[in-house]
């Protein structure tokens, strides 16, 4: 296929070479109202080589990421996460006792989260946060497994309350945990790790 270039001053042009280029020196918006996959290549790059680079330029950091509006607390006490919860990127569950279970989503919900059975791919991942606004020390959230879902063990799976006292809390530190959930099987199985 010949190279196609779309520019803001000339429109659509055919160029020498292959592929598609979008060149703009003015503010541009690409709006897509469907589940969309932007794929850098049909073949993965060599092991140890990154295949995609997002060049923001020296004056364009950080990137603004637009997502759904921040949801109110999903629950006070135990809660099972859903695709809709994780799709917001920020989940709030208030701890109301010691070691409150926040259960990972089911495999069916994972498939839904990652675009359905025709789109889910091993290696796909989402980064999300779990916040505990609880006001009592040791009212800790504990990320809990579900069928096909592997979660961090011990302290890595716990999110302390907003009132955590590092001298007395069983889960000291921030009241917000940052996690990455990665697809390990197209049946919706996942592995979640703690990032921060």
C-alpha positions in Angstrom: 0.0 0.0 0.0 1.4 3.4 -0.9 2.1 5.9 2.0 -0.9 8.1 2.8 -0.3 11.3 4.7 -2.9 13.5 6.3 -1.8 17.1 7.1 -3.6 20.1 8.4 -2.7 22.3 5.5 -3.0 20.0 2.5 -5.4 17.2 3.6 -4.9 13.8 2.2 -1.9 13.1 0.0 -0.2 10.1 -1.4 3.6 9.9 -0.7 6.5 7.6 -1.6 6.8 4.7 0.8 4.3 2.8 2.9 2.0 3.3 5.9 -0.1 6.2 7.1 1.2 9.5 8.6 -0.8 12.2 10.5 1.0 15.5 10.6 -0.4 18.5 12.4 1.0 21.8 13.7 -2.3 22.9 15.2 -4.4 21.4 18.0 -5.9 18.2 16.7 -8.5 15.8 18.2 -9.1 12.2 17.2 -12.5 11.1 18.4 -13.5 7.4 18.3 -16.7 6.3 19.9 -16.0 2.5 19.9 -13.7 0.1 21.7 -10.5 0.9 19.8 -7.2 -0.8 19.5 -4.2 1.1 18.3 -1.7 -1.5 17.2 1.9 -0.5 16.5 2.6 -3.6 14.4 1.1 -7.0 13.5 4.4 -8.6 14.6 5.9 -8.1 18.0 9.3 -6.5 18.1 12.4 -8.4 19.1 12.7 -9.4 22.7 14.2 -6.5 24.8 13.1 -3.9 22.3 10.3 -1.5 22.9 7.9 -1.3 20.0 6.0 1.9 20.7 7.2 5.4 21.7 5.0 8.3 22.6 7.0 11.5 22.0 5.4 14.3 23.9 8.1 16.9 23.3 10.0 18.7 26.0 7.1 21.0 26.9 4.3 18.4 27.0 4.6 16.6 30.3 2.6 15.1 32.0 0.1 13.6 29.7 -3.5 14.4 30.6 -5.5 11.2 30.8 -9.3 11.6 30.6 -11.4 9.0 32.1 -14.9 8.6 33.7 -15.8 11.0 36.4 -14.6 10.0 39.9 -17.1 7.6 41.4 -18.3 7.9 45.0 -17.3 5.2 47.4 -18.2 1.8 46.0 -18.9 0.4 49.4 -18.4 0.6 53.2 -17.0 -2.8 54.0 -16.4 -5.8 51.8 -16.9 -5.3 48.0 -16.3 -7.4 44.8 -14.8 -5.3 42.0 -16.4 -5.2 38.6 -15.3 -4.2 35.1 -17.1 -0.9 35.5 -15.2 -0.2 38.8 -11.7 -0.8 37.3 -12.5 1.0 34.1 -12.7 4.2 36.1 -9.1 3.7 37.1 -9.8 4.8 40.7 -11.8 2.6 43.1 -12.8 3.8 46.6 -13.9 1.3 49.3 -14.1 2.4 52.9 -12.7 0.0 55.5 -15.0 -0.5 58.4 -13.3 -3.4 60.2 -10.0 -5.1 60.4 -8.9 -6.7 57.1 -11.9 -5.9 54.9 -12.0 -8.0 51.7 -11.9 -6.2 48.3 -12.4 -9.2 46.0 -11.0 -9.1 42.5 -13.4 -9.2 39.6 -14.6 -12.5 38.1 -13.1 -13.9 34.9 -16.3 -12.9 33.0 -15.9 -9.3 34.3 -12.2 -9.3 33.3 -13.1 -10.3 29.7 -15.6 -7.5 29.7 -13.0 -5.0 31.0 -10.5 -5.9 28.3 -13.0 -5.4 25.4 -14.8 -8.7 25.2 -13.8 -12.2 24.2 -12.7 -11.1 20.7 -10.3 -8.5 22.0 -8.8 -9.8 25.3 -5.2 -10.7 24.8 -2.6 -12.2 27.1 -0.3 -9.4 28.3 -3.0 -6.7 28.2 -2.9 -4.7 31.5 -4.6 -1.9 33.3 -3.1 0.3 36.0 -5.6 1.4 38.7 -5.8 2.7 42.3 -7.6 1.5 45.4 -8.3 4.2 48.0 -9.4 3.6 51.6 -11.0 6.7 53.1 -11.7 4.9 56.4 -11.0 7.1 59.4 -10.1 4.4 61.9 -6.5 3.0 62.3 -6.3 -0.7 61.2 -9.6 -0.7 59.2 -7.5 -2.1 56.4 -8.6 -3.2 52.9 -7.2 -6.5 51.7 -7.1 -7.3 48.0 -8.6 -10.8 47.8 -8.4 -13.5 45.1 -11.3 -14.6 42.9 -11.3 -17.6 40.5 -8.5 -17.1 38.0 -7.3 -13.9 39.8 -3.9 -13.9 41.5 -3.3 -11.0 43.9 -0.3 -9.7 45.9 0.4 -11.5 49.1 0.9 -10.1 52.6 1.4 -6.4 53.0 1.5 -5.7 49.3 -2.2 -6.6 49.0 -3.3 -4.3 51.9 -4.4 -0.7 51.8 -4.4 1.1 55.1 -7.0 3.6 56.3 -6.8 7.3 55.8 -6.1 7.5 59.5 -3.2 5.1 59.5 -0.6 5.7 62.2 2.7 4.3 61.0 3.6 3.4 64.6 0.5 1.3 65.3 -1.1 0.4 61.9 -0.9 -3.1 60.5 -0.8 -1.6 57.0 1.3 1.6 57.4 1.8 4.1 54.6 -0.5 5.6 52.0 -4.3 5.1 52.0 -4.1 4.6 48.3 -2.6 1.6 46.6 -1.5 1.6 42.9 -1.9 -1.8 41.2 -1.4 -3.3 37.7 -3.7 -6.1 36.6 -2.4 -8.2 33.7 -4.2 -10.8 31.6 -2.6 -14.2 31.9 -5.2 -16.2 29.9 -7.9 -15.3 27.5 -10.4 -17.0 29.8 -10.2 -13.8 31.9 -7.5 -15.0 34.3 -5.3 -12.2 35.7 -2.4 -11.5 37.9 -2.3 -8.3 39.9 0.9 -6.7 41.3 1.4 -3.7 43.6 3.2 -0.8 42.0 3.0 1.7 44.9 
